[in-house]
Amino acid sequence: MPASQMEKGRAFRKLHESGCFVIPNPWDAGSAKLLAGLGFKALATTSAGLAFALGEPDGAARIGRAETIANVRAIVAATDLPVSADLEDGFGPKPEDAAETIREGAAAGLVGGSIEDSTRGGSEPVYEIGRATERVRAAAEVAKGLPFPFMLVGRAENYLHGRADIADTIRRLQAYQEAGADLLYAPGLRTREEIASVVTSVDRPVNVLLGAGGLSVADLASLGVRRISVGGTLYRAAMGGFLKAARVLAEQGVANFAPDATPHGELNKSFAPR
């Protein structure tokens, strides 16, 4: 019998309370099923992977709420795992926009989701801290009012926009914590010292992008990181194999890449109804 949203929400919260875990990022139903088959305990969507899969650039505000929620529904339906989502800036500048995005994401089956402080364009890459905090607070009010546990992620985007200001990043994460975020995330941190500084400056679980500072899962766990994601890296890895094979086909007219391909039968078995 499929797990209920309540059961998924409880399991997801427990993962954050019981140590460090890796949450990989599928971009569609197929990749979600393959990741679930490898034994991961939860999944998180990737806005970059979705944008690229739809033939759009990442970070250009070309993918809206409707496309994102449709992607969420497909991934949620593909497995019985808890799913969190990259909900970007909440798809609008107002607190009400962030609140509505959490509401629609929860209705689509999510038990977690992030709201970032990126403006997705304009002269300023990130919102002023007060305005950014209002948006997290509005999202948190919706999340706390849901009839099941929902892990709201407050994201500080400084480092992705060339603002390597650890002090401001920590101030932002602390403000989002006070506004009701359950998990904190500052993608783009570069060193062990920066990560340790964030972890010790807040009292919520911290998510870190794998690869930061060249640190491994074990390294990040030793620093107190509770959740490790990979963003669009798995999608890019998949496209690396695709482009390598396609270039051989285009330039040499041969299919000598076939031995490296995942066998048809293995994929059929992975996607067979259970």
N, C-alpha and C positions, 0 to 999 in steps of 0.2 A: 504494500500500500504506500503510495507516495507520501513523503513527509509534508506536513502542513507548514504554512508560513511561520506559525508560532514555533514549531519544532526547529525549523531552519534558523530562525532568529535566535533562539536559545543556544543552539549548537554553535552558531557563528560568534556570539558573545563569549561563549566558553573558550573558543579557540584563542581569543585575545587575552583571556585571563590565565591561561594555563601554560604560557611560554611563548616561544618564537615559532612562527610558521610561515611557509611560502604560499602566496596566493598568486597563481599564474593568471595571465590575461588573454582569454580567447577573444576572437573578433567575430565569430559566427557560431551557429549551432554545431557544425562539424568539428571545429577546433575545440569547442566546449566538451563534446562527447569524448574526443581523444584525450583531453587532459583529465577528465573524470576517470577514464579507464586506467590512467597511470597512478591513481591513488591519491591525488590531491584532495584536500578536505573542503575547499571553497574556491570560488572563482571570482574574478573581477574583470569587468569589461575594459576595453582600451579605446579611448577616443581617437588616438592616432591610427590604430589598426582599422577601426571602422571607417575613418575618413579615407585611408588609402584603399581599402576594399571597395569603396564607392567611387574611386577614381578622383578623389579630391585631396588637396593639401591639408595637412594638419595645422591647427591653430589659426585658420583663416576665417572662422565663423561661417563655414559653408555647410556644416552639418547642424541641423536644428534639433529642437526637442522631439519632434515627431519621429524623425529617423532614429534618434537615439533610443527612444522608448520602444520602437519596433524592434531594434536590435536587442534590447533588454528582454523583451518577451520571447524572442527566438532562443536566446541563451538560457533563460530560466526554464523554458519548456524542454530543453535538450537533455537536462540532467536533474538529479534530485539533490544536488549540492546547493548550499547557500550561495547566493550571488550578490555581490556589491557592484556598483557602477561608477564609472567616471562620468559625472554629470556636468563637467566643465564649470562654467560660471553660473549655472542655473538657467541659462538661456534668456538672459535679460538683466538689465542694470538695477532693477528694483528689488527690495526684499521680497515682495510678493511673487516675483518671478522665481526666485530660489525656492520659496515655499511651495509653489505650484509644481515645480519640477520634482521635489521630494514626494509630494502627494501622488503624482502620476507614476513615478518610479515604484513606489510602494504598491500601487494598484496593479502594476505590471509584474509583481512578484519579487521585487528586491527586498533584501534584509539589510542593506547598507548602501551608502552612496556618498559621494564627495561634492562639496561646493568649494570652488577655488576663488581666489581674489584677483585673478586676471581679468582685465577689461575686454579681452578678445579684440583689441584694436584701439585706435585713438591715440592722442598725444601722450597719455600716461598708460604704461603697460599693466599696472596693478592699481586697484582701488585704494583710495586713502583709507587708513586703518579703521577709522570710525565707521565709514560707510561699508567697508568690507565686513566688519563685525556685525552690523545690523542685518546683513544678508545671511550670515551664519545663524544669527539668533532667530530669524524668521524660519529658516529651514529646521532648526532644532525644535521650535514650537510644534511644527507639524510632526516631526519624527517622534517626539515624546508623547504625542497624542495618539499614536497608532496602537492598535490592539495587539501588537507583537513587538519584540525587541528589534530595534533598527539602529545600526551603527552609523552615525553621521560623522563624516570625515571633514575636518577643516583643513584646507590646503593653502599654504603660503607659496606663491609662485615667483618670488624675487629672483631666485637663482636661474630660472628658465628665461629670464628677461634681462640678463646681464647686470643684475643688482645683487652682487655678492656681499650683502650686508647681513652678517649673521645676527647682529644685535637687533636689527629691525625685524628679521625673520622670526626670532624668538619672541619679540614683543607681540607680533601678529599671532603666533601660535598660542601664546598665553591668553590673548584676547579672545580667540576662537574657543579655547577651552572654557573660559568663563561664560561665553555666550551659549554653551551647551554642546559643543562638539565632543564626541565620544572617542575619537581617534584623531591624531594630528600627523600632517604630512607636509614636508618641504622638499619636493623633487629638485634634484640638481645639486644637493650637498656633495662636496668634493673630497672631504678628508675625514679621517677617523676623529679628529678633534672637533670638527663641526658637528658631526653626528652625535658624539658624546655630549657636546654642549647642549644640543636640542633635547636629548633624552633626559638629562639631569635638570633641565629648566622647566619641565612640565610634569604634571601628574596624571596624564592620560597616556595610553599606549601610543607608540610612534611607528609609523610606516616609513620604510626607506626603500628606494629603488635599488635593486641588485645591480652591482657594478660601480656604485659610488665609492670612489677612492680605491677601486680595485679590491674591495673587501668581499670575502666569501660569506655564505650564509652563517657559518660558524663564527666568523669574525663579528658580524653584525649582531648575532645573538649574544655574544660576550659583552657587547656594549650596551645591552639592555633593550635593543630593538625588538618589538613584539611581532611585527608583520613585515614581510618582504615581498614586494611586487616586482614585475619586470616590464611594465608598460607595454610599448609596442615592439619590444625586442623579439618576441617569438614570431610576430607577423613578419618583421624584417628578415628574420632568419629563414622563414619559409619562402619569402620572395627572393632571398639570395640563391636558394637552390633552384627555384623556378627560372630565374633569369640566367643562371649558369647553364641550365639545360636548354633553354630557349635560344641562347646565343650559339651554342653548339649546333643546334638544328638550323638556325638561320645562316650561319657562316660556313658550316661544313656539310650540311645536308645529311647528317647521320644521327642515329639515336643511341650513341654509345653511353648515354646517361641512364638508360633504362635499368641497368643492374643496381643503381643506387636508389631507384624509386621504391616507395613502399609498395609491397605486393597488393594487387587488386583484391585478392582473397582476404588479406589482413584488414583492409579498410572495410570491405563488405561485412566482415565479422564484427568490427568495431561499431558499425552503424546499424547492425541488425536490431530489431525490436527486442526488448527484454521483458 
